Amino acid sequence: MTAAMAALLAAPAMAQTTLRIQTHYAPETVSGKLAGQFVDDIQVMSNGEIQIEMFYSSSVVATVEAFDAAATGIIDCDMTGGAYQTGKNAGFQFVGDIMGGYATPYQQLSWLYHGGGYEAAQELYNEYGMQLIGWWVYGQESLSSSKPIAGPADLTNWKFRSPPGMETKIFENLGAKPIVMDFTEIFTALETGIIDGADASGIANNVGLGLYDIVKHATYPGFHSMPSDHLACNKDVWEGMPEHHKRIIDTAMQKLALQTALTFEKKNAEAAAQLEAEGVTLHAWSAADLATFRKAAQAAWIDFATTPEAKALVESHSNYLRQLGLMAD
């Protein structure tokens, strides 16, 4: 017993890591529940060595401020997305929402892990004191509309809610009239006819927003936008963690990525079937029409890539898209 006690006393203390993470998703949403499972996976796999305090619904700082809050130590990690940081560097557009590139979450994740994307993106994150851990991609977003939107010709003079940034340039070049407005304004703007449609989210989330109580057309499958939500942590915090903790978090993140893609594939299909049964017309663009959009989007990449980091990321994506046969030489 004396020898056993001496060995116990001589054993090194158990490593402990506590992380404060903020996400913009609410806990009751599909993504919020997936984030909750991510937390549970890490805490169980680490046998309690890693504890995570998850702040949902941007409860510490505004969504666009989460990245800086992590970089400066207010929180430890940002679980929103790189596209919110395009004001810092245009390169964040190409790790946040590539637009007109990959067709599925699996292709986009493949660039990150097998197409040199992780290394290219990491250089950008490190410049701002952050470490990119991974992505969770819920799939293509759908456009909602009060009138048919069956192909590029229908975009002429189409007034729709758009997020800021590169998307406005792409759709303007295709003849549409994007209007930048907050999520909270979409419903009223559709009701009053200020806009004809909206780019809000994936079709399942659009059902939750109540958009199809007003408008009866949508693009499905989606094609124009596929945001990559990230987990990015304060670089000093990440580097100060023991290697086995890093490996646990990385593994849990890759599980989250897979489950997010699988879950939304099912949820979106269910939402599409429900909408068709309720009389909403779903418009699937032809291969030729999709090629037209991708050409316009990829032309906008060149215009938007105004920094060396953005140019490097565009080149990396372009090379990989060519390998996948999604982009012509």
N, C-alpha and C positions, 0 to 999 in steps of 0.2 A: 504493500500500500504506500509505503514511504517513497519507493522508487516511482510509482505511478503518479503520486502527487508532485514530485519533483519535476517529472517530465511535463506534466500539465502546466506547472508554473513557468517552465522554460519555453513553452510553445509561444510563437509569435501571436500578437493580438490579431483578431479577425479584421480584415480590411473593411472599411465602411465608406460608402458613397451615398450622399444625399443630393438629389437633383430637383431643382424647381423649374418646371417646364410650363410654358403657356401655349395653348392652342386657341384658334379662333372658333372652333366648333363647340356647340353646346353639348352637354353630356347625354341628352336624350336623342340626338341625331344619330344616324347610322355611323357617320365618321367618329362622332364622340364616343359611341359605344366601342368602336374598334380601338380607339386610343385608350380607353379604359382597360381593354384586354391586353394591350401592349404593356401598360403599367403592371398589370397582374403577372404577365409572363416574366418580366424582368425580376420582379420581387421574388417570385417562386423559384426561378432558375438560379438566382443568386443566393437562395436560402436566407433571404433577409439582409444580405450584405449591402444591397442597393435599395434605397428607399426613394420613391419619387412622389413629389407633391405636384399634381397636375392642376393647373389653373385653366378652367374652361371658359369659353365665351369671352376671351380677351379681358379677363377680370382684373389683371394687374395694370396693364398699359393697353393702349389702342393697338389694333392688329398691326398697323404699319410701323409701330414703334417696338414690336417684340424683338426684332433682330438687334437693334441698338441696346435694348434693355439687357439682352443676354451678353452682348459684347462688353458692356460696362459693368456687369455684375449685379444688376438689379434682380435678374433671374439667371438661371444657368443655361437654359436651352430655349430655342425658338422653334415651335412646331406649326408654323404658318406656311409661307412659301416665298421663294426668291423673287417672284414677280413684283412683290411689294417694294422691292429695293432698287428698281430701275433708275430712280432719281440719283442714286449713288454712282451707279455704273450700268450702262446699257447691257452689259454682259449678263446681268441678273434676269433679263427678259428670256434669255436662252437656257436658263436653268429653271425658270419658273413657269413659262408657258410658251412653247416653241412655235405653235400655230402653223398649220399646214404642213406638218412634218410626218410624224409617225401615226399609224392607223390605230394601234392598240396600246394599252398600258404596258404590255409585255415587250413590245418593240422599244418603247421609250426607256423602260428599265434595263433592257439589254444594252442600250447605248451607255448607260451609266456604269454598268458592271463589266461589260465585255467589249465596249467600243471606245475605250479611252476617256469616257465622259467623267468618271469619278476624279481622275487625275487633273483633267482640264478645269473642272468646276472647283476643285479644291484650291487651286491657285487663287481663284477669285475670292473665295470665302476667307482664305488665310490672310489676304490683304487687309481685311476688315476685322481681324482678330477672332474669326469664327472657324469652326471645323464642321464641314458637311458630313453628316453621318449616313443619311440615306433619304430616299423618297417614298411616298405612298401616293399612287396615281389612281384616281377613281374612274378614269375613262373619258370618252369624248362628251363634250357638252352639246346640247341641242338648242336650236333657235326656236322661239315661240313667235307666232305671228297671227294677225287678224285676217291676213289674206294669204293665198298660196305662195309658197317659197320653194318651188320645185326645181330651181336651177338658177344659174347666174343671171339670166335675163330678168328674173323676178326681183333682183336686188336693186334695180334702177329706181331711184327716188324712195327706196324703202327706209322709213324712219324707224330706228330701233335704239334701244338702250344698249350702250357699249361701255365696257370698262375703259379706262384711259390707256394710253400707250400705243403699241404697235398695231393693235386690232383696228383702231380708227383709221390708220393709214391704209390698211389692206382693204377694208370695205369701202372707203372713199374711192379707191382706185377701181373698184368694181361697180361704182355708180350709186352705192347706198349713201344714206345720210345718218351716220352714227351720232348719237347724242349721249354724252357722258353724264351719267346720273347715278346716285346711290341706290343700293338694293331697295331701301325703304320707300323709294319714290316710284318704283316700277308699276305697282298695282294701280295706283291712281292715274299715272300717265297713260296706261292702257285704257282704263275706263273712260277717260276724257278725250282720247284720241290724239293726245300730244305725240304719241309714238304708235307705230303700227305693230311693233313687236319688241322682243327683248332677247339679248344674250344674258342669261342669268346663271344657269348651272346645267347639270345633267337632267335628263327628262324626269327622273324620279324625284329629284329635288324640286323641279319646276311644278310638279303635281302638288307637292307639299306647300309651295308658295301660293297655290290657288290660281295660277295664271290661266289654266284651261277652263276656269269658270267664265273667263272673258273672251279668250281667243281660241280658235278652233283649228289651227294649223301648227305643225311642228316639223323640224327636220329630225329624222331618225332613220338609221343610226346617225349620231352626230359626226361632225368631221372637222370643224373649224378650230376648235380649242380643246386642249387636254392639259389642264394645269397639273404641275408636279408640286404637291405639298412636300415640305422638307422637314427633317429634324436636323437642326444645326445648333451646335453647342459652343460656348465660350472656349476658345482654343486652349487657354491655360488650364481651365477646369478639366477639359478632356485629357490633356497631356499629363495631368496630375493623377489620373485614375490608374489603378493597377491594370495590367494587360487583360486579365481574365474578366474584369468588369467591362472593359471595352468590347471584348468578344461577345459577351452576353447581350449587350445593348445592340450591337451590330446584328446579331442573329435574330433578336426580337424584332428589329426594324425590317429585316428581310421577310419575316413572317407577316408583319403588318402590311407590307407592300403586296404580297401575294393575296392575303385575305381581303384587302381593300379592292383589288382588281376583280376577284372572284365574286365578292358580295355585290358590287355595283353592277356587274354584268347581269346578275339575276334580278336585282331590284329594278334596273332600267327596262329589262325585258318584260317584267310584270307590269310596270307602269305603262309601257307602250301598248300592251294588250288591253289594259283597262281603258286607256284613252280611245283606242279604236272602237271598243264596245260602246263607248259613250258618244261616238260620233265625231271625234277629232280626226282630221286627216293627217297622216304621217307621210312626209315626203322623203324618199331615199334618192339622193342624187346619183346620177349615172357616173360611170367611170370617167367619161369624157368631161363631165361637169366638175368632178372632183379634181381632175387634172388641171382644169382652168383655175380653180381656187388655189391649188397648191402652187401653181406658177405665179399667181399674184402675191401669195404670201411669201414665197421664197425671194421674190424681187424686193419685197419690203424688208426682208432680213438685211439685205445689203445696205439699204438706206438707214436702218436703225442701228446697225453695228458701228457705232461711232467711236469706240474705244478699242485698244489692242486686245483686251480680254474678250470683248464681244466678237471681234473678228476671228479670234482663235476658236471660240466656241462655235461660231457659224461654220467655220471650216471643218471642225471635228464632226458636227452633226451632218454636214453635207457629205463628207466621205463615208460615213456610216450608212446614211440613207441610200447612197448609191450601191453599197454592198447589199442592202436589203431589197434593191430594185424599186425603191419608192421615189427616186429622184433620177432624172436623166442626166447624162454627162453634159 
